[in-house]
Amino acid sequence: MGHVQTSATIGICILSSMAVARHSPTLCRCFLQSCGYFTKGVTVHYEPEMLSAIAESVVGSLWCMHPHGTSLGMGFTLNGAIRFRAHDEERYVHPQFRQTMPQTRLRAADGVQAPVLFNLPLVRNLLKGLGCCTPATKKNMFGLWKRQADFGILPGGMEEVALYQCGRERVYLSKRAGFIKYGLQNGALLLLAYTFGESDLYQSLSAGTIRQFQMWTLNRFGFIIPIFWGPRWYLPWLPRDDIPIDTVVGSPMQLPHIPNPTTEDVVKYHTLYMKSLRELFDRHKSRFGYEDRELEIL
């Protein structure tokens, strides 16, 4: 897919969302057409243990996806729940996965995003049109677990967007343990995922003053204004198209059900989570050409 075609596809998605404002599989499929922009592909890879664990899970699963990237998060956006909500499993869902999961469960997949996004009229309509977007609040997350839904989250949040630097594998996690506490309270099955290529798609401004301003807007208004650009001056919002997007969903991490976890409980499983994420990254970095990089957990 060419650069102009990609921009046109995005424009059609945005315009369609203005009228839809409810789940539309057609809109999801239209959005997924942008995968063709990446000349080296957009792919999801599953470790074997993950497939068996999610098939046996009776409480749904929480897909914890890293890194966030500059804005949308290509891994989260193109390799997440939207693939299941497009209602075209033959085309968008990995064969092993669709053989493991019943169609009704696949099509109920969801994802949680920053609540502030749902206050923006055009963005809100687009998110509703995709059908797999829910404000990331405690109430909503607990509601998804109660429904035994499979849903995704970007644990690093807006802080991780502010920390983005092209060519560096960074996640904001050392002070982000709330999702672990919620997971313990629900006995959640965590599926750790890392997208290789996410950290190479854009250049960005990340000088100290810029980052301080971004953190100020985050603390004051609940969002940041990322400053980033792609390789083409005439379409700066488009990323590099020569970077493969490979999302690896790793071995599961089953949390115990602890209705009232102590601080020690949260610290224990948060530490285990960070260790597991680093191991996932190290297991696969050579496979995708990133053997010279280290994962920075900030």
C-alpha positions in Angstrom: 0.0 0.0 0.0 1.4 3.4 -1.0 1.8 6.4 1.2 -1.1 8.3 -0.3 -3.3 5.2 -0.2 -2.4 4.8 3.5 -3.3 8.4 4.3 -6.5 7.9 2.3 -7.4 4.8 4.3 -6.8 6.6 7.6 -8.9 9.5 6.4 -11.7 7.1 5.4 -11.6 5.5 8.9 -11.8 8.8 10.6 -14.7 10.1 8.4 -16.5 6.8 8.8 -16.2 6.9 12.5 -17.9 10.3 12.6 -21.1 8.6 11.4 -20.7 5.1 13.0 -20.0 5.7 16.7 -20.7 2.0 17.4 -18.8 -1.2 16.6 -18.4 -1.8 12.9 -16.4 -4.8 11.7 -16.2 -3.1 8.3 -14.4 -0.2 9.9 -12.0 -2.6 11.7 -11.2 -4.3 8.4 -10.6 -0.9 6.7 -8.3 0.1 9.5 -6.3 -3.1 9.2 -5.7 -2.3 5.5 -3.0 0.0 6.8 -0.9 -3.1 7.6 -0.1 -3.2 3.9 1.8 0.0 4.3 4.6 -1.8 6.1 6.6 -3.5 3.3 8.2 -6.1 5.7 4.9 -7.1 7.3 2.9 -6.8 10.5 2.9 -10.1 12.3 1.8 -11.7 15.6 3.8 -14.6 17.1 2.6 -16.8 19.9 4.7 -18.9 22.3 3.3 -22.4 22.6 2.6 -22.2 26.3 0.5 -19.1 25.8 -1.9 -20.9 23.4 -2.6 -23.7 25.8 -3.0 -21.4 28.8 -5.5 -19.1 27.2 -7.5 -22.1 26.0 -7.8 -23.4 29.6 -8.5 -20.0 31.2 -12.0 -19.6 32.5 -11.4 -16.0 33.7 -10.3 -14.4 30.4 -6.9 -12.9 30.0 -5.1 -9.5 30.2 -2.8 -8.9 27.3 0.0 -6.6 28.6 1.6 -5.0 25.5 4.9 -3.1 25.4 6.2 -0.7 24.4 3.7 2.1 23.9 5.5 3.9 21.1 4.9 7.5 20.2 1.1 7.6 20.2 -1.2 4.7 19.1 1.3 1.9 19.5 1.4 -0.1 16.3 1.6 -3.4 18.0 -1.3 -2.7 20.3 -3.4 -1.1 17.4 -2.7 -3.5 14.6 -1.9 -6.7 16.4 -4.4 -6.4 19.3 -8.1 -7.0 19.7 -9.0 -5.2 16.4 -7.9 -8.4 14.6 -10.6 -10.3 16.4 -13.3 -7.6 16.1 -12.9 -7.4 12.3 -15.0 -10.6 12.1 -12.7 -12.2 9.4 -10.7 -14.8 11.3 -9.4 -16.5 8.2 -7.6 -13.4 7.2 -6.6 -11.7 10.4 -6.3 -14.3 13.1 -3.3 -16.8 13.4 -4.5 -20.3 12.4 -3.3 -21.8 15.7 -5.2 -19.2 17.7 -8.5 -19.5 15.9 -8.3 -23.3 16.3 -7.7 -22.8 20.1 -10.4 -20.2 20.8 -14.1 -20.3 20.0 -15.3 -17.6 17.6 -17.7 -16.1 20.2 -14.8 -15.5 22.6 -12.6 -14.0 19.9 -15.2 -11.5 18.9 -15.7 -10.4 22.4 -12.1 -9.2 22.8 -11.6 -5.7 24.1 -8.9 -3.2 25.1 -8.5 -0.4 27.5 -7.2 3.1 26.7 -6.6 6.4 28.5 -10.0 7.8 29.6 -9.1 11.3 28.3 -9.3 10.0 24.7 -13.0 9.4 25.2 -13.6 13.1 25.9 -12.4 14.0 22.4 -15.5 13.8 20.0 -13.9 12.5 16.9 -11.5 10.2 18.7 -14.3 8.9 20.8 -16.4 8.0 17.8 -13.4 6.2 16.2 -12.8 4.2 19.3 -16.4 3.2 19.5 -16.4 2.2 15.9 -13.5 -0.2 16.4 -15.5 -1.9 19.1 -12.6 -2.9 21.3 -11.9 0.2 23.2 -12.9 0.9 26.8 -11.8 3.7 29.2 -9.0 2.3 31.4 -10.6 2.7 34.8 -10.7 0.3 37.7 -14.5 -0.1 37.4 -14.3 -0.9 33.7 -11.4 -3.3 34.1 -13.2 -5.2 36.9 -16.3 -5.3 34.7 -14.3 -6.9 31.9 -12.9 -9.5 34.2 -16.4 -10.2 35.5 -17.5 -10.9 31.9 -14.4 -13.2 31.6 -13.3 -11.1 28.6 -9.9 -11.1 27.0 -8.6 -7.6 26.8 -5.4 -5.6 26.2 -3.6 -2.8 28.0 -0.5 -0.7 27.5 0.8 -0.7 31.1 3.4 2.1 30.4 0.7 4.6 29.6 1.4 8.2 28.7 4.6 8.3 30.7 6.0 5.7 28.3 5.1 7.9 25.3 7.1 10.8 26.9 10.1 8.5 27.3 10.1 7.4 23.7 13.5 7.7 21.9 14.1 6.3 18.5 16.3 3.2 18.5 16.0 2.5 22.3 13.9 -0.2 23.8 12.2 1.6 26.8 9.3 0.7 29.0 7.9 2.7 31.9 7.2 0.0 34.4 9.2 0.3 37.7 6.6 2.6 39.2 3.6 1.1 37.4 2.1 -1.6 39.5 -1.6 -0.8 39.7 -2.5 -3.3 37.0 -0.7 -6.0 39.0 -2.8 -5.2 42.1 -6.0 -5.3 40.0 -4.9 -8.6 38.5 -4.3 -10.1 41.9 -7.8 -9.1 43.0 -9.2 -10.9 40.1 -6.9 -13.9 39.8 -6.0 -12.8 36.3 -4.1 -14.6 33.6 -1.4 -12.1 32.3 -0.1 -12.5 28.7 3.1 -10.5 28.3 3.7 -9.1 24.8 6.5 -7.2 23.2 6.5 -5.5 19.8 9.9 -5.4 18.0 10.1 -2.5 15.6 7.9 -0.2 17.6 10.9 1.8 18.8 12.2 2.6 15.3 9.2 4.0 13.5 9.5 7.7 14.3 11.9 10.4 15.3 10.8 12.5 18.3 11.7 15.5 20.4 12.5 14.3 23.9 14.8 17.0 25.3 14.6 17.7 29.0 12.4 20.8 28.7 10.0 19.1 26.3 9.7 16.1 28.5 9.1 18.3 31.6 6.3 20.1 29.7 4.8 16.8 28.7 4.8 15.5 32.2 3.2 18.8 33.4 0.3 18.4 30.9 -0.1 14.8 32.0 -0.3 15.6 35.6 -2.5 18.6 35.0 -4.8 17.5 32.2 -4.4 13.7 31.9 -2.6 13.6 28.6 0.6 14.6 26.8 1.2 16.1 23.4 3.9 13.9 21.7 6.1 15.6 19.1 7.2 13.1 16.5 7.5 12.7 12.8 8.2 10.1 10.1 10.7 10.1 7.2 8.6 12.1 4.7 8.2 15.8 5.2 5.0 15.9 3.1 3.3 13.2 5.2 5.0 13.5 8.6 2.4 11.5 10.5 3.3 8.3 8.6 6.0 6.1 10.1 8.9 4.3 8.4 7.5 1.6 6.1 10.7 -0.5 6.0 10.5 -1.7 9.6 8.8 -5.0 10.3 6.3 -5.0 13.1 6.6 -8.2 15.1 4.5 -8.7 18.2 5.5 -11.7 20.4 2.9 -12.9 22.9 4.9 -14.8 25.5 4.4 -17.5 28.1 1.6 -16.7 30.5 1.8 -15.5 34.1 -1.1 -16.7 36.2 -1.7 -14.5 39.2 -3.3 -16.0 42.4 -6.6 -14.7 43.5 -6.0 -12.4 46.4 -9.0 -10.2 47.1 -7.0 -7.8 49.4 -3.3 -8.0 48.3 -0.7 -6.5 50.6 2.0 -4.2 49.5 4.4 -7.2 49.7 2.1 -9.2 47.4 2.0 -6.5 44.8 5.8 -6.0 45.0 6.4 -9.7 44.6 4.4 -10.2 41.5 5.4 -6.8 40.0 9.0 -7.8 40.3 8.3 -11.2 38.8 6.4 -9.5 35.9 9.4 -7.2 35.1 11.7 -10.2 35.2 9.4 -12.1 32.8 9.2 -9.2 30.4 13.0 -8.9 30.2 13.3 -12.6 29.6 10.7 -12.4 26.8 12.6 -9.6 25.2 15.9 -11.4 25.5 14.5 -14.7 24.1 13.4 -13.1 20.8 15.6 -10.0 20.2 18.1 -11.9 18.0 15.3 -13.5 16.0 14.2 -10.1 14.9 17.6 -8.4 14.4 17.9 -6.5 17.8 20.6 -8.6 19.4 22.6 -5.5 20.2 19.9 -3.9 22.2 19.0 -4.0 25.9 15.5 -3.5 27.4 15.4 -0.4 29.6 12.9 -0.7 32.4 12.4 2.8 33.8 
